[in-house]
Structures are given as structure tokens and as C-alpha cells.
Amino acid sequence: MKSSPRRTLTALISATAVCAVLGTTAAAAQPAAQPLPKAVAAWAAAWNGADPQALGTLFTADSTYTDQGVGVTFHGRQEIAGWKARTDSLIDDVHVTVKATHQDGSHITVEAVYSGHLKGAPKPFAVPMATLLDLGEHHRIASEQDYYSLNSVLTQSGLPADWTPPTH
């Protein structure tokens, strides 16, 4: 049986509609949101707060933090607190909104939205972010890796792809 372009298009549209309905139904059938793991709640509060040391204290003494979006890694509480201070100096209203988490032992995956307004940029940004947390001694963070698109941050902010932050 030969298929016409119109019949193929109709089938594709119908399949998309069915997937959308099933996806909505499946999402509606999920259980109510679970409370955040304590480490994630403290981590989000620290990123959303104004005290860089509050973030640093959540980490082990020999921890690492890697921001995959800009390709930098920091070691230890003081460097991590310093990165938070630098972030706050470059981005107004920096905010992490946790959407979902998954914990498997000491490994936690966080799905979030990273948002703010780069100082001097015409518009704010809000981009999807995934964070991998590994917990260490006393349930402190031994390792954090943040994944988001720097290109999306710059595009949403109205900045060119080759923009670099001021060095002061």
C-alpha cells in the first residue's frame, strides 16, 4: 500500500497528539512531590542566599566543585565559597529552582532551573541545569558538578556568544 504525503502527515500529527495525551496522563498519575533530601534543600538555600560561606560549609574539606558550563573546578570550602561570591558579583538575583531529585545512596541527581540577570545584560536568563552531588563524611558534599548551557545563558541574556565577564 502506497502512502500519500497527506496521510503520512495526518499519522504523524495523530501520533504526536496521542503521545502528548499519554505524557500528560502519566505526569498527572505521578505521586505528590517528595520532600527534598536535606543536602539538596541546604544546597539550594545556600545558592539562593547572600552568604557565600553558607555554601562552602556544606562541603567536605577536600571537596571539589566543577561548573561544566564555564569549565572551571574549585577545591575545598574556601574556593567554593569564593566561586559563590564571584557568581553573586556577576549575576543579580542568581537563583536555583529545584524541579526534581533522585538519590541512590550517596549520589544525588538534581534537575533544576538556573536563573538570574548577568550584570550589564539586556535581559535575564533561566536555563535548565543538572547537578550531580556526591555526599561524603557527615553527609557533606564531597563533589558537585553543574551542567547547563552557557550558550543558552548568553543568548537569553542578549549577549554575544564570545562575551566574557569583566575581571575585577
C-alpha positions in Angstrom: 0.0 0.0 0.0 1.4 3.4 -1.1 1.2 6.2 1.5 0.4 9.7 0.4 2.2 12.7 1.9 -1.2 13.9 3.4 -1.8 10.5 5.0 1.7 10.5 6.4 1.3 14.0 7.9 -2.0 13.1 9.4 -0.5 10.0 11.0 2.4 12.0 12.4 0.1 14.6 13.9 -2.1 11.9 15.4 0.9 10.1 16.9 2.1 13.4 18.4 -1.3 14.1 19.9 -1.5 10.6 21.4 2.0 11.0 22.9 1.1 14.4 24.4 -2.1 13.0 25.9 -0.3 9.9 27.3 2.5 12.1 28.6 0.0 14.4 30.4 -1.8 11.4 31.9 1.4 9.8 33.1 2.5 13.1 34.7 -0.8 13.5 36.4 -0.7 10.0 37.7 2.7 10.5 39.5 2.7 10.7 43.3 2.8 14.1 45.0 6.2 15.8 45.2 8.5 14.2 47.8 10.4 16.4 50.3 13.9 17.3 49.1 16.8 15.4 50.5 18.3 17.5 53.3 21.6 18.0 51.4 19.7 19.4 48.4 17.5 21.7 50.4 20.6 23.1 52.2 22.4 23.4 48.9 19.6 25.2 47.1 19.1 27.6 50.1 22.9 28.4 50.1 22.9 29.1 46.3 19.8 31.3 46.7 21.2 33.1 49.7 23.6 36.0 50.0 26.3 34.4 52.2 29.0 32.6 50.1 30.3 30.9 53.3 26.9 29.2 53.7 27.6 27.3 50.5 31.2 26.5 51.5 30.2 25.0 54.8 28.1 22.3 53.1 31.2 20.8 51.5 33.9 18.4 52.9 37.4 19.9 53.5 38.8 18.2 50.4 35.7 18.6 48.1 35.6 19.7 44.5 33.1 21.8 42.6 33.0 21.8 38.8 31.0 24.3 36.8 30.8 22.4 33.5 29.1 25.4 31.8 32.2 27.6 32.1 34.8 24.8 32.6 36.2 25.6 36.0 36.9 23.5 39.0 37.4 24.6 42.6 38.8 22.7 45.5 37.9 23.0 49.2 35.4 25.1 51.1 37.1 28.4 50.7 37.5 28.2 46.9 33.9 27.0 46.6 32.7 29.9 48.8 34.8 32.2 46.6 33.1 30.9 43.4 29.7 31.7 45.0 30.9 35.2 45.9 32.2 35.7 42.3 28.8 34.4 40.9 26.9 36.9 43.1 29.2 39.7 41.9 28.4 38.9 38.3 24.8 37.8 38.4 21.9 39.7 40.0 19.1 37.6 41.6 21.0 34.3 40.9 18.6 31.5 41.8 18.4 27.7 41.6 14.9 26.2 41.5 14.9 22.5 42.2 12.4 20.6 39.9 13.3 17.0 40.8 15.8 14.9 42.6 16.9 11.3 42.6 19.1 9.8 45.3 20.9 6.5 45.1 23.0 6.0 48.3 25.4 8.9 48.5 24.8 10.0 44.9 22.1 12.7 44.2 21.0 13.9 40.8 19.2 17.3 40.8 17.1 18.7 38.0 16.8 22.4 38.3 16.4 25.8 36.6 19.4 28.2 37.0 18.3 31.8 36.6 19.5 35.4 37.2 20.5 38.5 35.4 24.0 39.0 34.2 25.1 42.5 35.2 25.0 44.7 32.2 23.0 42.3 30.1 19.8 43.5 28.5 17.6 40.5 29.7 17.6 37.9 32.5 18.1 34.2 31.8 16.5 30.9 33.1 18.1 27.7 31.8 17.8 24.0 32.6 20.5 22.6 34.8 21.5 19.2 36.1 23.6 18.9 39.2 25.4 15.7 40.4 26.1 15.7 44.1 28.2 13.1 45.8 28.0 13.1 49.6 31.0 12.3 51.8 31.6 12.4 55.6 28.9 13.7 57.8 26.6 14.0 54.8 28.6 16.9 53.5 29.1 17.4 49.8 32.3 15.8 48.6 31.7 16.6 44.9 29.4 18.8 42.9 29.2 19.0 39.1 26.8 21.5 37.5 25.8 21.1 33.8 24.0 23.8 31.9 24.4 25.6 28.5 26.5 28.7 28.8 25.4 29.5 25.2 21.8 29.5 26.3 22.6 31.8 29.3 24.3 34.3 26.9 21.6 34.0 24.2 18.7 34.5 26.7 20.7 37.4 28.3 21.0 39.1 24.9 24.8 38.8 24.9 27.2 37.6 22.1 28.5 34.1 22.3 32.0 35.4 22.8 31.1 37.5 25.8 33.4 37.2 28.8 32.8 38.5 32.3 34.7 41.6 33.5 37.8 40.8 35.5 37.8 43.0 38.6 
